[in-house]
Amino acid sequence: MKTIVFAYSEFGCIGIEMLIKAGYDIQAVFTYRDDPNETVFYRSVAKVCVDNGLRAYTLDKDNESQRMAMMEALAPDFIFSFYYRSLLPDAILNLARKGAYNLHGSLLPHYRGRAPVNWVLVKGETRTGVTLHHMVARADAGDIVAQAAVDIMYEDTAFILQHRLLDATKTLLAEQLPLIAKGTAPRMKQDITKGNYCGRRTPADGQIDWAQPAETVRNLIRAVTQPYPGAFSFIGGTKILIWEAAVDAKEKGAVGSILSLSPLTIACGDGALVIKAGQTEGGLYLSGAQLAQEMKLSVGMSFTRQSMAA
């Protein structure tokens, strides 16, 4: 069962460990150079490789022909991708004699594409999961092997939800990897017209639109709160990061205006948002009430959107 793996993040680490447990012969692992800002909250795939006696490589434009020749020489039975950020071309997928498989962090065909854990929270979904599927040249569009569903709790952040998805991934792979090895794994057609595709998210996508309902704003905040870049707004030209908030459906006022200081409450298009924790850019992580005090905010002042070019 000669195998080549493309992997990144904690899902990549777990995928490698589950393949080892299932008896796959991992010939090579392709990953990305570690980003110190990301390895704070998940393990390094390269280190997991060293710890398990595996060889790790990068696949870059300057070494592409060399790496392709190496993969061709390895003649893999299987290729697996676990949260690898680049779409693998047919030239690589076709090397796998017995199949190429990808793990995706949603219940396909819903939320194909980038950052599915963040997107399901932004959109206020109540259920998601992980999907193991056959890889094709189009993103997350191949036949489905199996899925594991996970309920989204009201207080979930992206970080919390991701950990439950990691647990679901372990269970899913433990069940399906032996079947894939035997050639008896299920295979179900995927109809992508019944789902949706989401693009990558950037820090700029965290800017709050106070004209949205308070519940929508709260969903954005929990989707991008730490360790992600955070939801933000501006007041008096100062950028404020908001890390935690709750909805007050009864309070009303002019969109973006401060309704009270303790708790710090801001009017939205429908209802209001109670700020539990936030900070100025580069400042201390504070409670909403202390943030209002330190910034000398007052009732009636307004939070606003601001062009990222400003």
Backbone torsions as a table, in degrees:
resi	resn	phi	psi	omega
1	MET	NA	61.1	179.6
2	LYS	-64.5	130.3	-169.8
3	THR	-135.9	138.5	170.2
4	ILE	-113.1	136.0	-176.1
5	VAL	-120.5	137.8	170.9
6	PHE	-114.4	121.8	-169.1
7	ALA	-151.1	151.4	173.2
8	TYR	-158.3	161.0	177.4
9	SER	66.3	-174.7	-179.2
10	GLU	-65.1	-31.4	175.5
11	PHE	-62.6	-37.6	177.4
12	GLY	-65.5	-42.3	178.7
13	CYS	-61.6	-46.3	179.9
14	ILE	-65.6	-40.3	178.4
15	GLY	-58.1	-44.3	178.6
16	ILE	-62.5	-46.3	-178.5
17	GLU	-63.7	-38.3	178.9
18	MET	-70.5	-35.2	175.3
19	LEU	-62.8	-42.0	178.3
20	ILE	-61.4	-46.3	179.6
21	LYS	-60.6	-34.4	-177.6
22	ALA	-83.2	-1.7	174.5
23	GLY	89.1	15.4	177.9
24	TYR	-75.6	141.9	-179.7
25	ASP	-93.2	94.5	-175.8
26	ILE	-78.9	112.7	-177.5
27	GLN	-85.3	-33.6	-178.1
28	ALA	-160.2	148.0	176.0
29	VAL	-124.0	128.8	176.3
30	PHE	-106.5	130.6	-178.0
31	THR	-146.1	-168.5	179.5
32	TYR	-113.2	159.3	174.7
33	ARG	-62.7	138.6	-176.6
34	ASP	-64.2	136.3	175.1
35	ASP	-103.3	115.2	-178.0
36	PRO	-55.2	-27.6	179.5
37	ASN	-73.1	-19.5	-178.7
38	GLU	-101.7	-33.8	-178.9
39	THR	-71.2	-5.3	172.2
40	VAL	-63.1	-34.4	-175.6
41	PHE	-118.1	5.3	163.8
42	TYR	-155.6	161.0	-173.1
43	ARG	-72.0	162.8	177.0
44	SER	-86.0	125.4	175.6
45	VAL	-61.0	-41.2	-179.3
46	ALA	-60.2	-40.8	179.0
47	LYS	-68.0	-40.3	176.8
48	VAL	-59.0	-37.2	177.6
49	CYS	-63.6	-47.4	179.2
50	VAL	-60.3	-43.9	-178.5
51	ASP	-62.9	-24.0	-177.6
52	ASN	-111.8	13.8	176.2
53	GLY	69.1	30.2	-179.6
54	LEU	-106.0	157.2	178.1
55	ARG	-96.7	128.1	179.3
56	ALA	-110.2	144.1	-178.2
57	TYR	-138.8	160.7	165.9
58	THR	-104.5	155.8	176.3
59	LEU	-121.2	102.2	-176.4
60	ASP	-120.6	168.4	179.2
61	LYS	-60.2	-34.6	-176.7
62	ASP	-78.7	-11.0	178.1
63	ASN	-125.2	11.6	-172.9
64	GLU	-57.7	-47.4	-177.6
65	SER	-66.0	-38.5	178.7
66	GLN	-65.2	-44.8	-179.7
67	ARG	-67.1	-38.2	177.3
68	MET	-61.7	-43.4	178.4
69	ALA	-61.4	-39.4	178.7
70	MET	-64.1	-45.0	179.9
71	MET	-64.4	-40.5	177.3
72	GLU	-60.5	-41.3	179.9
73	ALA	-67.3	-32.4	179.0
74	LEU	-69.9	-26.2	178.0
75	ALA	47.7	65.2	-174.7
76	PRO	-70.2	147.6	169.6
77	ASP	-77.6	-40.3	-176.2
78	PHE	-130.8	150.9	167.6
79	ILE	-125.9	133.5	176.4
80	PHE	-124.5	141.4	175.3
81	SER	-123.3	124.4	178.3
82	PHE	-123.7	96.8	177.3
83	TYR	59.5	29.4	171.4
84	TYR	-73.5	135.5	-167.4
85	ARG	-84.6	-10.3	-178.8
86	SER	-107.1	144.1	177.1
87	LEU	-74.8	127.4	-178.2
88	LEU	-83.0	131.4	-178.3
89	PRO	-77.6	165.5	178.6
90	ASP	-57.2	-33.3	-179.1
91	ALA	-57.9	-32.4	176.5
92	ILE	-87.0	-46.7	-177.3
93	LEU	-57.9	-37.1	-177.3
94	ASN	-70.7	-9.8	177.5
95	LEU	-73.9	-23.1	-176.6
96	ALA	-78.5	109.5	-174.7
97	ARG	-69.6	-28.5	-176.4
98	LYS	-115.5	2.8	174.5
99	GLY	135.5	149.0	176.4
100	ALA	-121.0	128.2	-171.1
101	TYR	-128.6	146.8	179.7
102	ASN	-129.1	144.5	172.1
103	LEU	-103.1	127.1	-179.8
104	HIS	-122.3	142.9	-174.1
105	GLY	-88.5	45.9	172.3
106	SER	-155.7	175.3	175.1
107	LEU	-91.7	90.6	-179.8
108	LEU	-58.9	146.0	13.2
109	PRO	-86.5	9.6	-179.0
110	HIS	-82.1	138.3	177.3
111	TYR	59.3	47.7	166.8
112	ARG	-65.2	156.3	175.5
113	GLY	98.8	-151.1	-170.4
114	ARG	-86.6	155.2	170.4
115	ALA	47.3	48.2	-176.9
116	PRO	-62.6	-33.2	-179.6
117	VAL	-64.3	-41.3	178.5
118	ASN	-69.8	-42.5	-175.4
119	TRP	-64.2	-39.2	-178.1
120	VAL	-64.9	-31.2	177.0
121	LEU	-75.5	-42.1	176.7
122	VAL	-55.6	-40.1	-176.7
123	LYS	-86.4	-0.4	175.7
124	GLY	73.0	27.5	178.9
125	GLU	-68.1	156.6	178.5
126	THR	-112.0	-0.9	-178.4
127	ARG	-152.2	139.0	174.5
128	THR	-149.0	-157.1	-179.8
129	GLY	167.2	-162.8	176.7
130	VAL	-126.6	149.9	-178.9
131	THR	-130.6	131.2	170.3
132	LEU	-101.2	124.5	-175.1
133	HIS	-143.7	162.1	175.4
134	HIS	-70.5	139.5	179.0
135	MET	-88.0	137.7	170.1
136	VAL	-129.7	175.0	-175.5
137	ALA	-68.0	-17.4	177.4
138	ARG	-94.4	139.8	-172.8
139	ALA	-59.8	122.9	170.7
140	ASP	54.2	36.8	-173.5
141	ALA	-114.1	-2.1	-175.3
142	GLY	-78.9	172.1	179.5
143	ASP	-58.6	144.7	-176.8
144	ILE	-89.6	134.3	173.4
145	VAL	-88.3	-55.0	-178.6
146	ALA	-164.0	161.4	178.8
147	GLN	-135.8	154.6	172.9
148	ALA	-130.4	122.2	-176.2
149	ALA	-89.2	149.2	178.5
150	VAL	-136.4	129.9	175.6
151	ASP	-75.6	142.7	176.9
152	ILE	-98.0	120.9	179.9
153	MET	-83.7	154.1	-175.0
154	TYR	-60.0	-34.7	-177.6
155	GLU	-92.0	3.3	-178.4
156	ASP	-62.4	137.0	164.7
157	THR	-102.1	173.1	178.7
158	ALA	-61.2	-38.0	-178.8
159	PHE	-65.5	-44.9	179.4
160	ILE	-65.0	-47.0	-179.4
161	LEU	-61.3	-40.2	-179.7
162	GLN	-59.2	-37.9	-179.3
163	HIS	-66.6	-35.3	175.9
164	ARG	-70.2	-33.9	176.6
165	LEU	-68.5	-32.1	175.5
166	LEU	-64.2	-41.8	176.7
167	ASP	-62.3	-41.9	178.2
168	ALA	-64.2	-35.5	178.7
169	THR	-63.3	-44.0	178.9
170	LYS	-58.3	-45.1	-179.7
171	THR	-64.9	-45.4	-178.6
172	LEU	-61.3	-47.2	-177.8
173	LEU	-68.5	-37.1	177.7
174	ALA	-60.5	-33.8	179.8
175	GLU	-80.6	-39.9	-168.9
176	GLN	-93.7	-30.3	-177.2
177	LEU	-60.2	-42.2	176.2
178	PRO	-62.8	-35.5	179.3
179	LEU	-69.5	-39.2	177.0
180	ILE	-62.1	-42.7	179.0
181	ALA	-60.1	-36.4	-179.4
182	LYS	-84.3	-10.5	-176.6
183	GLY	78.4	21.8	-176.9
184	THR	-116.3	12.1	-179.7
185	ALA	-68.6	147.0	177.6
186	PRO	-65.6	159.4	177.7
187	ARG	-146.6	116.4	-176.4
188	MET	-122.7	134.8	178.5
189	LYS	-62.6	142.2	177.1
190	GLN	-109.2	129.8	178.1
191	ASP	-104.0	97.2	-175.1
192	ILE	-69.6	-14.4	178.2
193	THR	-69.7	-15.6	-179.9
194	LYS	-93.8	2.2	-179.5
195	GLY	-121.9	-153.3	-179.8
196	ASN	-148.4	161.4	179.9
197	TYR	-121.0	135.8	178.7
198	CYS	-122.4	137.7	179.8
199	GLY	-83.1	178.0	179.6
200	ARG	-66.8	152.5	176.7
201	ARG	-103.9	147.9	176.8
202	THR	-123.0	163.8	177.4
203	PRO	-54.6	-31.6	-180.0
204	ALA	-62.8	-25.2	179.7
205	ASP	-69.7	-8.6	179.5
206	GLY	-84.7	-0.2	-179.4
207	GLN	-69.4	131.2	-174.5
208	ILE	-83.0	135.3	171.8
209	ASP	-105.3	102.9	-175.0
210	TRP	-68.3	-12.9	176.6
211	ALA	-73.6	-14.2	177.3
212	GLN	-74.8	158.1	175.0
213	PRO	-58.4	150.3	-178.8
214	ALA	-56.6	-37.4	-179.7
215	GLU	-64.9	-37.6	177.9
216	THR	-65.4	-41.1	178.3
217	VAL	-65.7	-42.9	178.0
218	ARG	-59.7	-39.8	179.0
219	ASN	-62.9	-39.9	176.4
220	LEU	-61.9	-45.0	-177.4
221	ILE	-60.1	-47.1	-178.1
222	ARG	-72.2	-21.5	179.5
223	ALA	-75.8	-26.0	-175.0
224	VAL	-125.4	14.2	178.3
225	THR	-69.1	173.5	-175.8
226	GLN	-48.6	138.5	11.6
227	PRO	-89.1	11.1	176.9
228	TYR	-80.4	171.9	-171.3
229	PRO	-64.0	-24.8	175.1
230	GLY	101.4	154.1	172.6
231	ALA	-84.9	148.8	-173.8
232	PHE	-148.8	162.3	173.9
233	SER	-150.9	-177.9	-177.3
234	PHE	-129.5	145.0	172.4
235	ILE	-142.9	123.8	-176.8
236	GLY	57.5	31.4	179.7
237	GLY	83.7	-3.1	179.8
238	THR	-96.6	132.8	179.0
239	LYS	-82.8	128.5	179.2
240	ILE	-116.4	126.2	173.9
241	LEU	-93.3	132.1	-179.4
242	ILE	-113.6	118.4	-172.7
243	TRP	-98.6	-28.4	-177.3
244	GLU	-151.3	139.5	-177.8
245	ALA	-153.7	162.7	176.2
246	ALA	-133.2	159.3	-177.4
247	VAL	-94.2	134.7	169.0
248	ASP	-117.2	100.7	-173.0
249	ALA	-71.3	-19.5	-174.5
250	LYS	-85.5	-32.0	-176.6
251	GLU	-70.7	143.2	178.8
252	LYS	-142.2	156.3	177.9
253	GLY	175.0	-176.7	178.5
254	ALA	-63.1	135.3	-175.0
255	VAL	-52.6	126.4	177.5
256	GLY	85.4	-5.2	-176.1
257	SER	-82.6	150.0	177.9
258	ILE	-81.4	123.4	-178.0
259	LEU	-96.6	-29.5	175.9
260	SER	-156.8	162.1	-176.5
261	LEU	-103.7	-29.4	-179.0
262	SER	-139.6	89.5	9.0
263	PRO	-79.2	154.7	176.0
264	LEU	-69.6	114.7	-173.8
265	THR	-126.3	132.4	-175.3
266	ILE	-123.8	133.6	-178.8
267	ALA	-73.9	139.8	176.5
268	CYS	-118.1	-177.6	179.5
269	GLY	-62.1	-28.9	176.4
270	ASP	-145.3	111.0	-176.7
271	GLY	81.7	-165.8	-178.1
272	ALA	-141.2	165.0	-178.0
273	LEU	-117.3	127.1	175.6
274	VAL	-93.9	117.1	-177.3
275	ILE	-83.2	115.9	-179.8
276	LYS	-89.3	-34.6	-178.7
277	ALA	-153.0	142.2	178.1
278	GLY	-168.9	-176.4	177.4
279	GLN	-165.4	156.8	168.7
280	THR	-74.8	157.5	-179.2
281	GLU	-61.5	119.7	-177.9
282	GLY	84.9	-1.5	-178.6
283	GLY	-94.4	-170.8	179.5
284	LEU	-78.3	149.3	171.2
285	TYR	-73.7	117.7	-173.8
286	LEU	-130.4	160.8	169.0
287	SER	-66.9	159.1	179.5
288	GLY	-58.7	-42.4	-177.9
289	ALA	-64.5	-42.5	179.9
290	GLN	-69.6	-35.9	177.4
291	LEU	-60.0	-44.3	178.6
292	ALA	-62.0	-40.6	-179.8
293	GLN	-66.9	-47.0	-177.5
294	GLU	-64.4	-33.7	-178.6
295	MET	-88.9	-2.7	-179.0
296	LYS	57.0	44.9	177.6
297	LEU	-75.8	162.1	177.8
298	SER	-142.9	154.3	178.4
299	VAL	-59.1	135.4	-179.0
300	GLY	101.2	-22.1	174.1
301	MET	-65.9	156.8	-174.4
302	SER	-125.3	137.3	168.2
303	PHE	-81.9	143.1	-177.6
304	THR	-135.2	161.2	169.4
305	ARG	-82.3	154.2	179.9
306	GLN	-144.5	140.1	176.9
307	SER	-61.2	136.9	179.4
308	MET	-66.5	-15.8	178.5
309	ALA	-85.2	-12.1	-175.9
310	ALA	-71.6	NA	NA
